[in-house]
Amino acid sequence: MAFQVTEYKFGDQRGLMITCSQSKHHIDLLPGYGASLARIELFGLPIVEPIDNFKQLKEDHWYRNFWLLPFQNRIKDGKYHFEGNDYQLAVNEKDRNNALHGFFQKIKPIDVSWDVQDEVVSVDVSHSYQGQFEGYPFPFTTKFNYQIFAEGKIEISFEVCNTGKVNMPFSIAFHPYFQLDGKRESWKLLHGKLINFPLDERNLPIGNSKILESNLNTSKSDYDHCFRYAEEPYQIAIESDKYLLKMQHGENMPFLQVFTPPRNSIALEPLSSGVDAFNTKENLTVIPPNEIFKGTVSVSLVIK
């Protein structure tokens, strides 16, 4: 295989373009914007909504293809109480008065490296947060590893280390906006048993959870729902006439957020915890000093 990694300028940072001429893979990785993925094309098919330029990332990104941490989804009023202290995060979802999707895209990388082999490219991206943002004084480091395989698979693993002196509340999500050939209404979602967590008009949890009685339907245009897998494996697939796109996530990411934007895509977001977990404590991760939290996500495409 002819894998190649090329650096290019994106905003005030650099991007990495990873290509394979034989298999027609093309992945654009943005280490300086939260190790996010601006583009994923496997076998020549764009499988996520791309971020084509810096203006689009800043003004019309909808957090697509970002990693969301150190909190994911929403925190009510941006407020939370943790181990005897009250904290106030910046409220960036103004219309619902929530803190939304963390701030990892603002943290610049401290190291980027890659290794190119015949059948796989491996990229490591490391970040260090010093506790400088409002409402989250907990320092940590991250290491993301991307492996792109010629067979049409991407495996992502991460490690988050608490470098502070006290316990650290934490949650994380991956936020890809998937697409396939044809219209969204013609795709099928294939998944195991899911538990639905009802949300109110602010997309915050209310009421009791319950087992979802039927499969999710891509023709619905108003999904912004949170689920928890009722059993392993934690995986979901999108099927079209020509392709099968599968996403699987490890045991530390047992939740799934499903969102249908007003475009021809669907966001399927693996989460480590539920919505507003800093307040509800629903599967909230607490990382002790010098301890590491790990997780994995893989995405693969099969031509039928």
C-alpha positions as a printed NumPy array, in Angstrom:
array([[  0.   ,   0.   ,   0.   ],
       [  1.111,   3.572,  -0.662],
       [  0.28 ,   5.399,   2.566],
       [  1.522,   8.972,   2.864],
       [  1.35 ,  11.676,   5.57 ],
       [  1.504,  15.316,   4.44 ],
       [  1.502,  18.388,   6.685],
       [ -0.487,  21.479,   5.719],
       [ -1.547,  24.765,   7.314],
       [ -5.013,  24.975,   8.861],
       [ -5.808,  28.247,  10.612],
       [ -2.852,  29.029,  12.846],
       [ -2.082,  25.342,  13.337],
       [ -1.009,  22.465,  11.115],
       [ -3.124,  19.641,   9.801],
       [ -2.121,  16.147,   8.747],
       [ -3.426,  14.681,   5.503],
       [ -3.193,  10.877,   5.521],
       [ -3.769,   9.229,   2.175],
       [ -3.504,   5.828,   0.561],
       [ -3.539,   5.986,  -3.234],
       [ -4.332,   2.307,  -3.719],
       [ -7.315,   2.057,  -1.363],
       [ -8.409,   5.704,  -1.879],
       [ -8.399,   6.499,   1.837],
       [ -8.114,  10.172,   2.822],
       [ -8.128,  11.325,   6.445],
       [ -7.496,  14.919,   7.572],
       [ -6.503,  15.168,  11.225],
       [ -6.31 ,  18.49 ,  13.101],
       [ -3.995,  18.03 ,  16.123],
       [ -4.214,  21.715,  17.029],
       [ -8.015,  21.697,  17.252],
       [ -8.62 ,  18.951,  19.762],
       [ -7.193,  16.12 ,  17.621],
       [-10.4  ,  16.352,  15.601],
       [-11.045,  14.795,  12.209],
       [-11.758,  17.253,   9.417],
       [-12.288,  14.498,   6.846],
       [-12.65 ,  10.725,   6.642],
       [-12.879,   9.093,   3.226],
       [-12.577,   5.316,   3.05 ],
       [-12.399,   3.638,  -0.37 ],
       [-13.128,   7.081,  -1.819],
       [-16.419,   7.504,   0.084],
       [-16.769,  10.464,   2.5  ],
       [-18.165,   8.862,   5.681],
       [-18.309,  12.029,   7.819],
       [-19.385,  15.563,   7.037],
       [-16.068,  17.259,   6.244],
       [-14.688,  20.467,   7.708],
       [-13.372,  22.044,   4.532],
       [-11.696,  25.176,   5.852],
       [-10.877,  27.161,   8.972],
       [-13.858,  29.523,   8.605],
       [-16.19 ,  26.546,   8.572],
       [-14.572,  25.107,  11.688],
       [-15.047,  28.376,  13.581],
       [-18.509,  29.333,  12.358],
       [-20.395,  26.255,  11.139],
       [-18.866,  23.212,  12.728],
       [-21.619,  22.129,  15.18 ],
       [-18.739,  20.409,  16.997],
       [-18.748,  17.824,  14.26 ],
       [-15.988,  15.233,  14.346],
       [-14.593,  16.779,  17.569],
       [-13.542,  15.087,  20.785],
       [-15.6  ,  16.549,  23.623],
       [-13.859,  16.761,  27.004],
       [-13.298,  17.171,  29.922],
       [-17.089,  17.22 ,  29.945],
       [-19.318,  16.11 ,  27.122],
       [-22.852,  17.069,  26.203],
       [-24.556,  19.586,  28.547],
       [-24.154,  20.813,  32.114],
       [-27.206,  22.627,  33.488],
       [-26.545,  26.357,  33.927],
       [-22.827,  25.519,  33.69 ],
       [-22.879,  24.771,  37.437],
       [-21.798,  21.674,  39.335],
       [-20.805,  20.604,  42.832],
       [-17.872,  18.261,  43.324],
       [-16.296,  17.036,  46.56 ],
       [-17.351,  19.99 ,  48.682],
       [-16.842,  22.79 ,  46.148],
       [-19.094,  24.664,  43.716],
       [-17.914,  25.434,  40.193],
       [-19.207,  27.679,  37.411],
       [-18.308,  26.86 ,  33.807],
       [-18.689,  29.267,  30.916],
       [-22.219,  29.039,  29.471],
       [-21.788,  28.643,  25.71 ],
       [-25.229,  27.277,  24.787],
       [-26.895,  30.611,  25.39 ],
       [-30.449,  29.774,  24.332],
       [-30.647,  26.877,  26.813],
       [-28.274,  28.325,  29.432],
       [-26.025,  25.263,  29.434],
       [-22.304,  24.635,  29.31 ],
       [-21.84 ,  22.535,  26.199],
       [-19.236,  20.072,  24.896],
       [-16.136,  21.001,  26.866],
       [-13.184,  23.048,  25.633],
       [-10.646,  20.542,  24.326],
       [-10.589,  22.123,  20.859],
       [ -8.925,  25.18 ,  22.471],
       [ -5.956,  23.22 ,  23.864],
       [ -2.892,  23.174,  21.62 ],
       [ -0.861,  19.959,  21.239],
       [  2.525,  19.506,  22.876],
       [  3.641,  16.649,  20.624],
       [  2.61 ,  15.111,  17.305],
       [  4.319,  12.095,  15.715],
       [  3.497,   9.378,  13.205],
       [  4.738,   6.1  ,  11.803],
       [  3.959,   4.842,   8.299],
       [  3.881,   1.111,   7.519],
       [  2.705,  -0.809,   4.473],
       [ -0.776,  -1.601,   5.832],
       [ -1.266,   0.969,   8.586],
       [ -0.466,   4.544,   9.623],
       [ -0.221,   5.358,  13.339],
       [ -0.452,   8.958,  14.61 ],
       [  0.089,  10.065,  18.237],
       [ -1.147,  13.444,  19.492],
       [ -0.485,  14.658,  23.045],
       [ -1.979,  17.62 ,  24.902],
       [ -1.476,  19.216,  28.305],
       [ -4.095,  21.279,  30.159],
       [ -2.951,  23.404,  33.092],
       [ -6.329,  24.214,  34.675],
       [ -6.688,  27.683,  33.153],
       [-10.35 ,  27.709,  32.086],
       [-13.209,  28.983,  34.211],
       [-14.917,  26.331,  36.298],
       [-12.462,  23.534,  35.627],
       [ -9.22 ,  23.965,  37.627],
       [ -8.178,  20.312,  37.219],
       [ -4.958,  19.834,  35.171],
       [ -4.597,  16.801,  32.946],
       [ -2.704,  15.391,  29.968],
       [ -4.086,  13.427,  27.034],
       [ -2.631,  11.098,  24.451],
       [ -4.628,  10.131,  21.364],
       [ -3.504,   7.38 ,  19.013],
       [ -5.044,   7.039,  15.555],
       [ -4.431,   3.938,  13.472],
       [ -5.653,   3.951,   9.869],
       [ -5.679,   0.525,   8.239],
       [ -5.623,  -0.227,   4.53 ],
       [ -8.533,  -2.636,   5.028],
       [-10.868,   0.329,   5.708],
       [-10.749,   0.667,   9.488],
       [ -9.779,   3.444,  11.897],
       [ -8.968,   2.626,  15.507],
       [ -8.691,   5.459,  18.038],
       [ -7.454,   5.02 ,  21.585],
       [ -6.966,   7.668,  24.252],
       [ -5.445,   8.089,  27.688],
       [ -6.293,  10.916,  30.094],
       [ -4.036,  11.393,  33.133],
       [ -4.95 ,  13.529,  36.138],
       [ -1.784,  15.562,  36.767],
       [ -3.26 ,  17.493,  39.7  ],
       [ -3.295,  16.843,  43.433],
       [ -7.024,  16.213,  43.912],
       [ -9.672,  14.001,  42.314],
       [-10.881,  15.158,  38.906],
       [-14.459,  14.827,  37.525],
       [-14.345,  13.808,  33.885],
       [-16.385,  12.716,  30.899],
       [-15.581,  12.355,  27.206],
       [-17.361,  11.835,  23.889],
       [-16.536,  11.453,  20.216],
       [-18.803,  13.511,  17.948],
       [-18.707,  12.246,  14.32 ],
       [-21.407,  13.306,  11.845],
       [-21.693,  10.211,   9.675],
       [-22.918,  10.045,   6.107],
       [-23.17 ,   7.398,   3.406],
       [-24.382,   7.214,  -0.175],
       [-27.98 ,   8.205,  -0.827],
       [-30.386,  10.029,   1.482],
       [-30.432,   9.619,   5.251],
       [-34.023,   8.377,   5.114],
       [-32.891,   5.31 ,   3.158],
       [-30.227,   4.232,   5.667],
       [-30.817,   1.628,   8.358],
       [-29.428,   1.756,  11.882],
       [-28.414,  -1.614,  13.311],
       [-27.864,  -1.848,  17.042],
       [-28.501,  -3.916,  20.144],
       [-30.8  ,  -3.169,  23.049],
       [-30.71 ,   0.477,  24.158],
       [-31.985,   2.227,  27.289],
       [-33.542,   5.622,  26.563],
       [-32.915,   8.584,  28.897],
       [-35.704,  11.163,  28.365],
       [-34.595,  14.782,  27.959],
       [-36.486,  18.045,  28.488],
       [-36.655,  21.133,  26.252],
       [-33.134,  22.109,  27.378],
       [-31.882,  18.629,  26.422],
       [-31.312,  17.816,  30.085],
       [-32.346,  14.501,  31.67 ],
       [-35.806,  14.093,  33.221],
       [-37.85 ,  11.141,  34.39 ],
       [-36.986,   7.486,  34.416],
       [-35.039,   5.587,  31.815],
       [-36.679,   2.769,  29.865],
       [-35.796,   0.162,  27.264],
       [-36.176,   1.39 ,  23.69 ],
       [-38.871,  -0.779,  22.121],
       [-37.818,  -0.497,  18.469],
       [-34.758,   0.307,  16.38 ],
       [-33.783,   3.901,  15.785],
       [-35.116,   5.282,  12.523],
       [-32.946,   7.517,  10.321],
       [-36.011,   9.135,   8.75 ],
       [-36.698,  10.968,  12.025],
       [-35.463,  14.551,  11.822],
       [-35.647,  15.492,  15.496],
       [-33.282,  13.134,  17.282],
       [-31.141,  14.612,  20.019],
       [-31.466,  11.719,  22.432],
       [-29.228,   9.938,  24.917],
       [-29.137,   6.166,  25.309],
       [-27.179,   3.617,  27.264],
       [-26.351,   0.217,  25.84 ],
       [-28.172,  -2.494,  27.777],
       [-25.555,  -5.08 ,  26.844],
       [-22.197,  -5.47 ,  25.16 ],
       [-20.789,  -5.115,  22.573],
       [-21.216,  -1.36 ,  22.433],
       [-21.643,  -0.898,  18.72 ],
       [-23.941,   0.589,  16.115],
       [-23.935,   0.35 ,  12.324],
       [-25.374,   2.317,   9.418],
       [-26.373,   0.308,   6.36 ],
       [-27.075,   1.629,   2.883],
       [-27.617,  -0.194,  -0.387],
       [-23.871,  -0.366,  -1.056],
       [-22.089,   0.002,   2.301],
       [-22.011,  -1.042,   5.936],
       [-20.441,   1.493,   8.325],
       [-19.818,   0.19 ,  11.846],
       [-18.715,   2.019,  14.983],
       [-17.675,   0.181,  18.124],
       [-16.555,   1.631,  21.455],
       [-14.917,   0.117,  24.509],
       [-16.313,  -0.603,  27.952],
       [-15.549,   2.899,  29.272],
       [-17.952,   4.486,  26.769],
       [-21.324,   2.764,  27.336],
       [-23.586,   5.678,  26.282],
       [-24.724,   6.846,  22.842],
       [-26.088,  10.241,  21.81 ],
       [-28.017,  10.337,  18.527],
       [-28.531,  13.656,  16.752],
       [-30.044,  14.385,  13.342],
       [-28.878,  17.775,  12.02 ],
       [-30.793,  19.598,   9.26 ],
       [-28.43 ,  18.073,   6.706],
       [-27.878,  14.659,   5.13 ],
       [-25.969,  13.129,   8.032],
       [-26.488,  11.636,  11.467],
       [-24.342,  12.155,  14.559],
       [-23.715,   8.935,  16.49 ],
       [-21.734,   9.907,  19.556],
       [-20.174,   7.411,  21.995],
       [-20.104,   8.868,  25.512],
       [-18.483,   7.856,  28.772],
       [-21.411,   9.185,  30.829],
       [-24.945,  10.51 ,  30.6  ],
       [-26.107,  14.067,  29.947],
       [-25.326,  16.535,  32.781],
       [-23.303,  13.812,  34.502],
       [-21.371,  16.349,  36.596],
       [-24.692,  16.908,  38.417],
       [-26.596,  13.644,  38.03 ],
       [-23.397,  11.584,  38.632],
       [-24.745,   9.147,  35.989],
       [-21.613,   7.104,  35.266],
       [-19.429,  10.115,  36.009],
       [-15.729,   9.224,  35.909],
       [-13.608,  10.43 ,  38.818],
       [ -9.885,  10.215,  38.089],
       [ -7.609,  10.235,  41.18 ],
       [ -4.262,  12.086,  41.065],
       [ -1.72 ,  10.439,  38.747],
       [ -4.291,   7.876,  37.561],
       [ -5.206,   7.274,  33.903],
       [ -8.597,   6.844,  32.23 ],
       [ -8.549,   4.959,  28.909],
       [-10.957,   4.364,  26.054],
       [-11.274,   3.192,  22.462],
       [-13.439,   3.863,  19.42 ],
       [-13.213,   2.134,  16.047],
       [-14.911,   2.904,  12.735],
       [-14.888,   0.558,   9.751],
       [-16.443,   0.55 ,   6.297],
       [-17.384,  -2.525,   4.294],
       [-18.384,  -2.492,   0.643],
       [-21.286,  -4.899,   0.248]])
